[in-house]
Amino acid sequence: MASNKIILTGDRPTGRLHIGHFVGSLRRRVELQNEGDYQKMFVFIADAQALTDNTDNPEKVRQNVVEVALDYLACGLDPDKVTLFIQSQIPELCELSFYFQNLVTVSRLQRNPTVKTEIGMRGFEGSIPVGFFTYPVSQAADITAFRATTVPAGEDQKPMIEQATEIVRRFNHIYGDTLVEPQIMLPDNSACLRLPGTDGKAKMSKSLGNCIYLSETADEMAKKVKTMYTDPTHLAVSDPGHVEGNTVFTYLDAFCRDEHFERYWPDYANLDECKAHYMRGGLGDVKCKKFLEKVLNETLEPIRARRLEWQKEIPAVYEILRKGSEEARAVAADTLADVRRAMKINYFDDQALIAEQTARFAQL
C-alpha cells in the first residue's frame, strides 16, 4: 500500500545529464518509482530556471528539454508511474514565486551557499540576474506547488531545501497552516553525495568539461576514464597510493559492487581488498581504470540502448511531457487556490467577503 509520501525532483535542461546526476538522484528516483511507496511522484524539467542564466540563448534550453527527457526515459522513469512535466508550462509556479519573494530577505539569499557557489562559477559577482538570484524562491514554489514531502537530491541542493522549508514555515506562520514542509532525501552512499569531475575538481560540470554523460558511447567514456585524475604521488606501480581524493576510487565507491569483482577482477573479493593493495603499493592506475571502465559500461549500456530506442519516438516523448504538464498544472492550480484563500486575495470566490461588504455599505 502506498504511503502519503509525495516526491518531487527535477533537473535544469542545460545539457545532457551525466553520471553525477545518475548517482546523485536519478538512480534513486527509479528505485523509488519501482518500490511504489508514495502517493504521487513528480519529475520535472526546469526550463524556466535554466533561462535565468541563459536568457540570451533560449535555443540552448529549448534543444536540451528533449535531451533531458530522453535521459529520464532511458534511465527507466516510467510515465505510467510518475508525472513527467516541463516547468514553464505551469504558470501557477510564477505566481507562487511572486508571493514567496515577500517572505525572503536579500541578505538571506546572499547567504545561501548554493547560490554563492553558482554565482562564482558563472562570474556573476558584479551583475547577478534577479531571476538567478531568486532561484531558491522559485525552487520553493516548485516544491510546495505539488505538496512535496520528499525531494531526492544531491548534497549541493541541501541549502536550497532548507530555504524552501524556511519559506513554508514563514508562510504558515503568517497565513495559517497551508503549505507542506519538504524533506531532502540524500543518497545512501556517501560517495554519491557529490561525485567529482573526471579531473578531480569538486563538482562535475558541463561548463568545466569534466563530465561523463549517460548518453556517451562506450568509446567516448573509455577515453575519459583513461585520462581520469588519480593520485599524483603514485608515480610508479610499486609506490604506495592514496585512495582519498582519487577520482577512480571515488567512482568505484559510487558504482561498483562485490559481484563486479567476481565478473571482471577476481583477484579481489571486494573494493576494500583492492584499496588495501593500492595503498600498500604494487597496483597500478591502469588496471584500476580498466576495471572502472567495465563497471561503468555494465551500468550505462542498458541506458544507452533504451535512449536509442526513445530517440526513434520523439513525438511520443513530447506527448508524454504534454500530458504530464497538464496533470501537474491541475495540482499546482489547487495549491495556488489554497494559497490565495490563505492570503485573502481570493476576492471573487469569497462569498462571505462579498456579503460582509454588502452589509457594511448598506449601513452608510
N, C-alpha and C positions, 0 to 999 in steps of 0.2 A: 504494500500500500504506500502511495506517495506521501511524502511529508508536506508541510506547509512552506517548505523552502522555495523561494523564487530566486533564480540565478540570472545574473546579467553580466555580460562581459563583451569586449569588442576590441577592435584594432583600427588604427588610422591607416587609410589607404595611400601611403606614401611610397609604396613599392611592394614587391613580392614579400611574403612572410619567410622568416628564416628559422633556423633551429633554436634560436633563443626564444622566439615566440612559442615554438613547439613545446620545449621543456618547461617554459615559464607558465603557460596556461593552456595552450591548445590540447596537449595530450590529456590534461586533467578534464577539460571540457568534454572530450569524447567519453572518458571514463564515467563522468557524472551523467551524461546523456544515457549511456547504456545501463548504468545502475538504476536509473529511473526514480531515485529518491528525491523527487522535487515536484512541486505543483506546476511550475512553469519555468522554462528556460529560454532566455532571450540572448542572441548573439548578434551584434550589430557592427556595421562598417561605418566608422566615424569620419565620414567625408567632410562634414561641416567643421569639425575640429581640425582636420588636415588643412583646410583652407585658411586657417588663422595664420599659418606661416608659409602658405603657398598661394597667396592672393593673386600674385602676378602670373601664376601658372596653373590655372584651373584644369587645363587639359591633362596635366600630370595626375591630378586627383581622379579625374573622370576615367582615365585609362586604367588606373590601379584599382578601382572599385571591383571590377570583374576579376582582376588578378587575385585579390584577397578572397573573393567569393569562391574562386576555383581552389584556392589553398584550403579553405574551410571544408569544402565538399571532399577534396582529396584526402584530408586527414580523417574523414569519417563522420563529420557532423551530418545529421540526418534531418532534412526539413520536415519530416513527419513527426519528429520528436522534439525539435527545437524551432524557435521562430527566428529566422534569419532576416534582417532588415537593414535599410540604409538610413542613417541618422537624419540627413537633410529632408527626408520625406515625411518627417514627423514634426510639423511646425509648432506643435504644442511645447516641444522642448525649448524653443526660443523664448516663449512667453514665461515658462518656468524659470529659465536662466535670468530673465529680466527682473523678476520678483526676488530671486535669491541674491542678486547683486547688492540689494539693500541690507543684507544680513552679514556682509563681509567687509572688513576694512582693507584699505590699500596696504597698510603695514602688515596685516596678516597674510595677504597674498605674497608679499615680498619675502616673508619668512618661509614660505613653502619650499622645502629642499628640492623637490622635483622640478618646480618652476625655475628655481635658481640655476639648477644644473642645465635644464633645457635652454634657458636664456643664454647661458655661457657657451653652450655648444653651437648655437646659431648666431652668435655675435650680435645679440640684440641689446647689449648693455645700455647703449645710449638712445635707442629708438625702438622700444618694445611695442608691437601692435597690441592695442587694447584687447582684442579678441583672444590673442595668445596669452596675455597676462591673466585674463579671467578664465582660462582653461579649467581650473579646478571647479569654478562655479558651474560651468557648462557640464562638467562630468557629474556634479551633484544632481543636476537636472536629469541627466540620462538615467542615473541610478534610481532616483526617487520616483520618476515618472512611471516606472514599472514595478514599484513597491518591492524592489530587490532586497532580499535579506542577505544574499551571499554574492560576493564578487571575486571569482577566481582571477588572480593576477600575480605578477612578479613582485619582488620586494620593492622595486623602484616606484611602484604605484601606491605603496603604503601611505605616504603623506597625503596623497590625493583622497584616499578613502577616509582618512582621519578628518580631512577638511570637509568632506561630504557629511560625515557624522555630526560635525560641529554645526553645519548649516541646518541639518534636520532638527537637532536639539533646540537651536535658537528659534526656528520657525514654530515648533511645537510649544515652546515656552511662551511665545507671544500670541499665537493664534489658536492654541489648543492642539490636542493630540490628533495629528492629521497624517504625518509622513512616517515612513518606516526607517529605522536605523539599519544601515548595512554593516556587514562584517566582511573583512577581506579573507579569502581562502588562499593561503600561500602554498607553494609546492611542498610536499613532504620531504623531498630530497634536497638537502641544503645546497648541493651543487647547482640545482636548478633555479635557485632564488635569483641569481643574476649571472647568466652564462657570459663569460668574457668573449671578446672578439678573437679571431684566429691569430691576431698579432699580440695577444696578451693584454691589450687595453681593457679597462674595467667594463666597458659597455660594447656589446655587439651593435653596430650601427651601419645602416645603409650608406650614410654620408662618409663614413670612415673606410668603407670598402673592406671591412673585416668580417663579413657575414658568410655563412654557408646557407644558401636558400633551399627551401623544401623542394623546389621545382628543378633544381640543378641536375644535370646528368651525372652519372657516376664518374665520368672522366673529369668534369669540372670540379666535382667535390674532391677527387683524389689529388688534383693539383694543389688545392688549398690545404689539405691535410699535410702534404709533403713539406709545405713551407711554414707550418704552424710553429708558433713560439713554444719553446720548451724550457730548458734550464741553461742559461748562458755560461754557467760554470762547468757544465758537463761536456768537456771538450773531447775526451776520449772515452771509449766504451768502458774502460776499466775504472774511470773516475766515479766516485760516489755522486749520486744525483739527488736533486730536490724535487719532490712532487708538489709541494705547496707553491702556488703561483705558476705551475707548469700547466699550460693550457691543455696539452694532450691528456694529462691525468684528470684535469677538471672535467673534460668532456667524457672521459671514461666513467668518472663518478656519476655523471648525469645519464649516461646511456647504457653502460654495459651491465650484464648480469652474469652470474656464475656459469649458466649454460652456454654463454658465448665463449668462454674459455674451453669448455668441453668440445665445442664445434670447431673453433678456429685456432686455439692456442693451448693444447692440452698439457703443455709444460707446467702450467699453473692451475690450481684449483679455483682460484678467485682473484679478485683485484688486489686484495691485501698481500697475497704472496708475490704478485707481480711488483707492487710498490716496494716491498721489502728488498727484492733483488735489485731494483733500480737504485735504491738509496744506499745499498752497500757497495754498488759498483758491479760492472760486468754485464749490464744490459744496455743496449744502445737505443737511441731515439728512433732509428729507422724501423726496428721491429715493433716498437710501441705504436708508431704511426700506422704501420700496415695493419695491425690488429684493430686500431680505432677505425680505420677505413672500412674494414669488414663489418664491424659493429654498426657503423652509421649506414652502410649500404643495406644491411638487413632491415633497419628501421625505415629507411627512406624509399626503398624500392617499391613497396606497395602504394605509397603515397604518390610517387611519380606515375605509376601505372593508372591509378584512379584519375589523376589530373588529366592525363592524356585522353581518357575516355570522356570526361566532362568537357574538355576543350572542343569536342565534336558536337556539343549540345548547348551552345551559348544562348540561344533563345530560351531554352528551358531554364538556364541559370538565372536569367533576368526575370523570368516568370516566378521563380521561387522567391526572389527578392521582392518582387511587386506584391505578391500575396502576403509575404511576411510583413512588409511595411504597412499594408492595410490592417492587418491584425494588431500590429504593435501600436498603430495610431489610435485605434479604438481604446486600447488600455490606457494610453497616455492621456487621452481626452477625458476619461473617467477620473483620473488622478487630478488633472487640471481643474475639473469641475469641483472637486473636493477642496482644492487649494483656494479657488475663487470664493467658495462658500465660507471657508475659514477666515479669509481676509475681508469678507463682507463687501466684495465687489461683484457679486452675482445679482446685480440690481433687477434684471428683468425676470429672474426665476424666484425672487424673494417676495412671495405674495404677502407675507407678514409686514415687510417694509412698506410695500405699496399701501396696504390697509392703514398702517400707522401714520404714514404721511397724509393719506386722505383724511383721517380723523383730525390730525393736527391742523391742517389748513382749513378744515370745516369750522374750527373754533374761532378763526380770525374774523 
